[in-house]
């Protein structure tokens, strides 16, 4: 009986490691092959007493469209980039297709109070909040499946804030 217990523990541990490594590899793939997209930020609050310095991000594309009765719980924003790389919402759809030329997808989920694209918090070192107050855009890498990773905040001149 003891051998079976240790065998089950080992199998679960290996399964857990495979699961986490798969998640890491998928995020690395988005970083390597994803396209940089700038999303305009809605007003943000750069402070949390419990978590330290961070920004709770809200995006203009979700502020203008949120109505819990009229959109699916899960779906995709279809975006189109202007010449500067700033994304504008074209439409919302439930599936990956149809997708026209020069359009990108970003996944969303809707909750009771907001739409979430998975990049709603940006943490920074304590005492550096002032330089991030000028942030106008969130820079995300987006892959062809609509997965996204926040890579930084950008100012009005489209410069990465470091």
C-alpha positions in Angstrom: 0.0 0.0 0.0 2.9 2.4 0.8 4.4 1.8 -2.7 1.1 2.8 -4.4 0.8 5.9 -2.3 4.3 7.1 -3.3 3.7 6.1 -6.9 0.5 8.3 -6.9 2.3 11.2 -5.3 5.1 10.9 -8.0 2.6 10.7 -10.9 0.7 13.8 -9.5 3.9 15.7 -9.1 5.1 15.0 -12.7 1.6 15.9 -14.0 1.7 19.2 -12.1 5.2 20.0 -13.5 4.1 19.2 -17.0 1.0 21.5 -16.6 3.1 24.4 -15.3 5.8 24.0 -18.0 3.2 23.9 -20.7 1.7 27.2 -19.4 5.2 28.8 -19.4 6.0 27.6 -22.9 2.7 28.9 -24.2 3.3 32.4 -22.7 6.9 32.4 -24.1 5.4 31.6 -27.5 3.1 34.6 -27.3 6.1 36.8 -26.3 8.2 35.5 -29.2 5.6 35.4 -32.0 2.9 37.8 -30.8 2.3 41.2 -32.4 2.7 44.3 -30.3 -0.6 46.1 -29.9 -1.2 49.3 -27.9 -4.6 49.6 -26.2 -5.7 53.0 -24.9 -6.1 53.1 -21.1 -9.1 54.4 -19.3 -8.4 56.3 -16.0 -6.5 54.2 -13.5 -5.6 54.1 -9.8 -1.9 53.6 -9.2 -2.0 52.4 -5.5 -3.0 49.5 -3.4 -2.4 49.5 0.3 -2.5 45.7 0.5 -0.4 44.8 -2.5 2.0 47.7 -2.8 2.4 49.9 -5.8 0.5 48.7 -8.9 -1.9 49.9 -11.4 -5.3 48.5 -12.0 -5.7 48.8 -15.7 -8.9 49.5 -17.6 -9.0 49.8 -21.4 -11.1 52.1 -23.5 -12.2 49.2 -25.8 -14.0 47.6 -22.8 -15.3 50.8 -21.3 -17.3 51.7 -24.3 -18.8 48.3 -25.0 -19.8 46.8 -21.7 -23.4 45.8 -21.4 -23.7 42.3 -19.8 -27.0 41.5 -21.5 -25.8 42.2 -25.1 -22.5 40.3 -25.3 -21.5 36.7 -24.8 -19.7 35.8 -21.5 -16.6 34.7 -23.5 -15.5 35.8 -26.9 -13.1 37.9 -28.9 -12.6 41.6 -29.5 -11.7 42.1 -33.2 -9.2 44.9 -33.4 -7.6 46.9 -36.2 -4.3 48.7 -35.8 -3.7 52.2 -37.1 -0.3 53.2 -38.5 1.1 53.8 -34.9 0.1 50.4 -33.7 -2.8 51.6 -31.6 -5.8 49.2 -31.7 -9.4 50.2 -32.2 -12.3 47.9 -31.7 -14.1 46.7 -34.8 -16.6 44.3 -33.3 -17.1 41.5 -30.8 -17.6 37.9 -31.9 -17.9 34.5 -30.2 -15.6 32.5 -32.5 -12.1 32.9 -34.0 -13.6 33.3 -37.4 -14.6 35.3 -39.4 -11.5 37.5 -39.5 -10.8 40.0 -42.2 -7.4 41.1 -43.5 -5.4 43.3 -41.1 -7.6 42.3 -38.1 -6.4 40.8 -34.8 -8.2 39.0 -32.0 -8.0 39.4 -28.3 -9.9 37.1 -25.9 -12.2 38.5 -23.3 -14.4 37.2 -20.5 -17.2 39.1 -18.9 -18.0 39.2 -15.2 -20.7 40.9 -13.3 -19.0 44.3 -13.4 -16.4 44.4 -16.1 -14.8 42.8 -19.2 -11.4 41.1 -18.6 -8.8 40.6 -21.3 -6.3 39.1 -18.8 -4.0 42.0 -18.5 -5.7 44.2 -15.9 -2.8 44.7 -13.4 0.6 46.2 -13.8 3.0 46.0 -10.8 6.0 48.2 -10.3 8.7 49.0 -7.7 7.6 50.9 -4.7 8.1 54.7 -5.1 8.0 54.6 -9.0 4.3 55.3 -9.3 4.7 58.9 -10.5 6.4 57.9 -13.8 3.6 55.5 -14.6 0.9 58.1 -14.0 1.6 59.4 -17.5 0.7 56.0 -19.1 -1.7 56.4 -21.9 -1.4 52.9 -23.5 -1.0 49.4 -22.4 1.4 47.4 -24.6 0.3 43.8 -25.2 1.7 41.0 -27.3 -1.2 39.1 -28.9 -1.0 35.8 -30.8 -3.2 34.5 -33.6 -5.4 32.7 -31.1 -6.3 35.9 -29.1 -4.0 35.2 -26.2 -2.3 38.2 -24.7 0.5 39.3 -22.4 1.0 42.8 -21.0 4.6 43.8 -21.7 4.6 47.4 -20.5 3.0 50.8 -20.3 3.5 53.5 -23.0 3.2 57.3 -22.8 1.4 59.6 -25.2 4.5 59.7 -27.5 4.3 55.8 -27.7 7.5 55.4 -25.7 7.8 52.5 -23.3 7.9 53.7 -19.7 10.9 52.1 -17.9 
